[in-house]
Amino acid sequence: MAKHSQWQHLLFYKNGKAEVISPDFYLTNPKPRSKRNFDPYAELIATIEQINNEGVACKYPARYLWLNHHLPELNVDLKNCSKLPDANQEISLILVSSYLKNPASSFGHVLVKTNTPIDNANNTNSDVRELSSEDLLNNSYNFGARIPENENGAMYALKGLFGFYDAGFSETEFFKQDAVYSKNEQRDMWEYVLNLDAFETQLLNYHLYEAKSARFDYYFIKQNCGYRSGEILELISDIKTTERVGPWYAPDYVFDQLLEHDNGADSLVSSVRYLPSEQTQLREKFVQLSKPIQAVINSVIRTESTAPLATLNADDKAVALDFLILHRTYKITQDDTPKQRALKSELLSQRFALPASNGLAQLPVPNKPSPALSNKTTQTTVVLSEERAEVGLSLFVKDPLNAHTDIDKRFEAVKASLGYSFDMHQWTLTDFVFLDMQQIEDLRQPLSGEPKLSWQLKTGARTDMFTGNRHSPYAQAGVGAGAKFGKHILGYGMVNATAHDQDKHADIGIELGLRMKRNNQSAELSYVTSKREGRTAIDVAKLTLRQQLSKNNDARLIMTYSDTVMADNSVVLGDSNTIDAAIAWHHYW
């Protein structure tokens, strides 16, 4: 029994080592941070010896439930443990979308949630859910590092990378997580409800209760929220969420494994529910309102006066007020001022004077497929052109051309590319990207007061376009504007400024882009002109055509025109005023 995989998972015992570092988690009490001497058999014997100790039994309900399941004659009774959670609660894993305004949150996040099972017969649209008050009061478990107050960003990054923090699961009501992710950071979420039998459900609920008292070494790159939250699945299935090959563990990987897992029995996922952010809900509902109501709402938002509401009839005014109250709550989470609260109070006063109405609540929010349906997040690239071959590796990438990723966001972290010249017969480092982020806001967004400024940031080292010098470090920032045309076409323009270590140490430029995607095909056309003092401007145009071959593979045709010698992260051009064609294969893992 001590060698049983479930027993060892209950103990967080892996690869011959106990991973919990808090001193009071194990009954045999091995030395903290030096637990290779830990013995699962000795811990099993110690657990059985304490079976009549009510305090111990209530501290380790998952252990004793598991023992009683295999050895019913032990007759373990946990009924007197008043602090235990309801062991029959439904359990979900929640994928939180990326948040580019904070680099640490750009990879997404994972939460574990427990709740009373929902009667889908009474839920007319179970794929998209606006959370009920009961649901918001359910519990959630959030794995994160314990960070001292006022820790600066640089120290946070260094300590998080090299394991100088300890971490654990914190239990809170779900409304607190919803306030952070859905209302403050405006991040969409997807709730994966697990398909478990009665014993698995009880065991996992009690395991989460035990895990609250465990502390672990924290590594932002590997043993992070995704790793620990996904690890609990290994307790109740043969899924291998922690056996990720490679140096990086992205939160998305948990959900890749959930969707790809198939042991011949029922799926581990019973349903996936889209939990749209407050911003998403407002935007989707606004476009469904009539034009006169939209005009009045926008006028109130712009003027911060309720006078325009007088032009509406009672029913339309009720819908407009319902929307404006939600919108003001949304704005208060970003800018909580007495003026904002005074306007909300005035809106509430006017709404109370009108009859009840559910017109706004009945407007549906369209389902948005989970990003886990897209490719995995580590990318290997092979590019071939007439003059060169190139291979590249990205530890984390969210490409706007990929299926089920946002067309208006680009994110890439730690990419290195090596190029081989057929003429020179040598390999060179052509490009290194430390961070590449882009957020395109929609100028055509009809709701007033929404963000309109698009931006991008890119830093790393590359071959300098003007001098040809290799390994030149640079940092580029750009601001501009963009527009969406439906859900499948996006255009944007940026003004870029680049700092580097070459002559004059700065460039300025203009970038224009157009993206289109539909199902498994996508395309991007871009034009970039760069100017350095004392040098002729460089113009580069690129067309990329992408065909998805499978969930984790795609092929691309890349056509590039340049009026000078240059190198970029996809293909290297040789002569002046040439058009270069290349084919590329991307594999995601």
Stockholm file with secondary structure:
# STOCKHOLM 1.0

chainA/1-589         MAKHSQWQHLLFYKNGKAEVISPDFYLTNPKPRSKRNFDPYAELIATIEQINNEGVACKYPARYLWLNHHLPELNVDLKNCSKLPDANQEISLILVSSYLKNPASSFGHVLVKTNTPIDNANNTNSDVRELSSEDLLNNSYNFGARIPENENGAMYALKGLFGFYDAGFSETEFFKQDAVYSKNEQRDMWEYVLNLDAFETQLLNYHLYEAKSARFDYYFIKQNCGYRSGEILELISDIKTTERVGPWYAPDYVFDQLLEHDNGADSLVSSVRYLPSEQTQLREKFVQLSKPIQAVINSVIRTESTAPLATLNADDKAVALDFLILHRTYKITQDDTPKQRALKSELLSQRFALPASNGLAQLPVPNKPSPALSNKTTQTTVVLSEERAEVGLSLFVKDPLNAHTDIDKRFEAVKASLGYSFDMHQWTLTDFVFLDMQQIEDLRQPLSGEPKLSWQLKTGARTDMFTGNRHSPYAQAGVGAGAKFGKHILGYGMVNATAHDQDKHADIGIELGLRMKRNNQSAELSYVTSKREGRTAIDVAKLTLRQQLSKNNDARLIMTYSDTVMADNSVVLGDSNTIDAAIAWHHYW
#=GR chainA/1-589 SS CTTCHHHHHHTTEETTEECBCSTTSSTTCCCTTCCTTCCHHHHHHHHHHTTTCHHHHHHCHHHHHHHHHHCGGGCCCCTTCTTCCCTTCEEEEEEECCCTTSGGGTTCEEEEEEECCCCGGGCTTTTBCCCCHHHHTSEEEEEEECCCTTCCHHHHHHHHHHTCEEEEEEEEEHHHHHIIIIIISCCCEEEEEECCCHHHHHHHHHHHHHHTTCCEEECSSSSSHHHHHHHGGGGTSSCCTTCCCSSCCCTHHHHHHHHHCCCSSSCSEEEEEEECCHHHHHHHHHTTSCHHHHHHHHHHHHHCCSGGGGGSCHHHHHHHHHHHHHHHHHHHTTCCCHHHHHHHHHHHHHHHTSCCCCTTTTSCCCCCCCGGGSCCSCEEEEEEESSEEEEEEEEEEECTTSTTSCTTEEEEEEEEEEEEETTTTEEEEEEEEEEEEEECCBTTCCSTTSCCCEEEEEEEEECCTTTCCSSEEEEEEEEEEEEEETTTEEEEEEEEEEEESSTTSEEEEEEEEEEEEETTEEEEEEEEEEECTTSCCEEEEEEEEEEEEETTEEEEEEEEEESSCCBCSSCBCCSTTEEEEEEEEEEEC
#=GC SS_cons         CTTCHHHHHHTTEETTEECBCSTTSSTTCCCTTCCTTCCHHHHHHHHHHTTTCHHHHHHCHHHHHHHHHHCGGGCCCCTTCTTCCCTTCEEEEEEECCCTTSGGGTTCEEEEEEECCCCGGGCTTTTBCCCCHHHHTSEEEEEEECCCTTCCHHHHHHHHHHTCEEEEEEEEEHHHHHIIIIIISCCCEEEEEECCCHHHHHHHHHHHHHHTTCCEEECSSSSSHHHHHHHGGGGTSSCCTTCCCSSCCCTHHHHHHHHHCCCSSSCSEEEEEEECCHHHHHHHHHTTSCHHHHHHHHHHHHHCCSGGGGGSCHHHHHHHHHHHHHHHHHHHTTCCCHHHHHHHHHHHHHHHTSCCCCTTTTSCCCCCCCGGGSCCSCEEEEEEESSEEEEEEEEEEECTTSTTSCTTEEEEEEEEEEEEETTTTEEEEEEEEEEEEEECCBTTCCSTTSCCCEEEEEEEEECCTTTCCSSEEEEEEEEEEEEEETTTEEEEEEEEEEEESSTTSEEEEEEEEEEEEETTEEEEEEEEEEECTTSCCEEEEEEEEEEEEETTEEEEEEEEEESSCCBCSSCBCCSTTEEEEEEEEEEEC
//
